Amino acid sequence: MSSPRGTGHRSVRLPVPPTARQLWRRLVSMRTALVLLFLLALASVPGSLLPQRPLNPPKVQQYLATHGAWGRFLDRIGAYDVFGSIWFSAVYLLLFASLIGCLIPRITVYARALRARPLKAPRNLDRLAENTALSTGLDPDQAAARISRALRPRWRTVVRTEESGAVAVSAEKGYSREAGNLLFHVSLLVALVLIAAGRLLSYEGSIVATEGSGFCNRPISYDSFTAGRWVKSGGLADFCVDRLEKFTATYREDGTPAQFKADVSYSEDLAGPPRHAVIEVNHPLRLEGDRVYLLNHGFSPTVTITRPGRTPVTDTQAFLPQDEVLTSEGAFKLPGRDGTKDDDLGLSAVFAPTPVISGGVVTSISPQATNPVLAVLAYTGELNPGGQPQSVYSLDQKQIASGKLKQVGARNLAIGQSMTLPDGTVIRFDGYRQWANLQVSHDPTQARLLLAAILMVAGLLGSLAVRRRRLWVRVAPPDASARSVVWVGGLARNDGGNFSTEFQAIVAELAAVLGAGPQPDTVAAAPAAASTAAEKIGAGKD
């Protein structure tokens, strides 16, 4: 927008927003693809540093409990499910579109380059950075034929007869450099497709299995189960982990973990014979394309509750570890008589494998169970008047705060000890068993994804190792001494490698093939075969 002349106002040009075509060109540029690839790698970092809800929900709950507002903020932005978050998916899709947009024209250009013949020799070979002159007793056609045969296994060559009567050999090599570059990017694109397909075709189930219990590969058996959109509930593999026979944890002298292993019996179909296997960290049990991983472990205390006039009840519940030494919290819930209000019994408890009492609070100083203690707080009243789903690891704190659950006893119990409540109820701590958090994962794309990763590495190494080179040899007609003059010039298409040394080796090889010697300085300059403009285009064109 401009104002009339003489008004004293300057013209103002408003910025023009980029068109859709310009935005597409920016998106499909290799620079944008590299930036998006860096952003994707950066976005993956929280998935490695923070616990992920699809893999280990208890760890996420523990992190939220210990990090307060910061933990809740991370939850709001999807940091506990990074690979399923909207922002990660947006970067992923943009990178996918960018790679497709920049690879298609590059593949087309490369295919055209493979069909093209090497460029004509420049006018003045002595102006190239690497050049030399030889003389041979062969005529130009014979010399050119020998040169072409000597170079052909490693170089693409073409022989041309120039207007001056000289015969020129043009040679190029290093086309596999671009092939390696394209292989890397195509493999990366395939890997992105496979990762997306894996999200649609994969499923994961997680369960806390206490020693003596087991499960079958059915969604209803798991504590948590997630599946891709294309997974059918009836399409899961038929197998059962019939029983967790024993969980063993060994520790070093400083208390750090040395080995975790779970001895299990399993059957490869729902009615098959049982088999034995040992699952360790990073050494899963593989069954029909599924993998059973060992993720976590803890303790499951056992108590026997005897209420007056009722049958004793023995219950074992898994407790959640609260720290690295496995101080664990959990709950036991015993409903009252049918139709009776305020008759429920709830136990909120802390299990300390190797206990120490400080200020009346029980904690553990080691993850190994040595004279464990169960600190029990007993409550009576209404556990869940509304019948809503509740955590199995704790009592409802709202019921306690409102007075609908009243504390009626508290005691620290060693194995075999008991406590008696005012109404005559006896609670005995019978011991403990260990539990293992097992995860079943199914992803049919993993083998193909591994192949794509191998091809990516192969393509990257090829693009870094291969050097682009151009070589021209011009053989002039015999001079007065009846010897042909051979002019050799070379050009490195990239800066990598020591081309001067390589060029000297090529010249020595050609001299041996031609039976040639160094050309005296008195020889005139090589005949012109093309214009100076052609030289610039030929020597500098990519």
Buried (B, 14 or more C-beta within 10 A) or exposed (E): EEEEEEEEEEEEEEEEEEEEEEEBEEBBBBEBBEBBBEBBEEBBEBBEEBBBBBBBBBBBBBBBEEBEEEBEEBBEEBBBBBBBBEEBBEBBEBBBBBBEBBBEEBBEEBEEEEEEEBBBBBBBBEEBEBBBBBBBBBBBEBBBBBBBEBBEEEBBBBBBEBEBEBBBBBBBBBEBBBBBBBBBBBBBBBBBBBBBBBBEBBBBBBBBBBBEBBBBBBBEBBBBBBBBEEBEEEEBBBBBBBBBBBBEBEBEEEEEEEEBBBBBBBBBEEEEEEEEBBBBBEEBBEBEEBBBBBBBBBBBBBBBBBBEEEEEEEBBBBBBBBEEBBBBBBBBBBEBEEEEEEBBBBBBBBBBBBBBEEEEEBBBBBBBBEEBBBBBBBBBBBBBEEEEEBEBBBBBEEBBEEEBBEEBBEBBBEBEEBBEBEEEBBBBBBBBBBBBBBBBBBBEBBEBBEBBBEBBEBBBEBBEEBBBBBBBBBBBEBBEEEBBBBBBBBBBBEEEBEBEEBBBEBBEEBBEBBEBEEBEEEBEEBBBBBEEEBBEBBBEEE
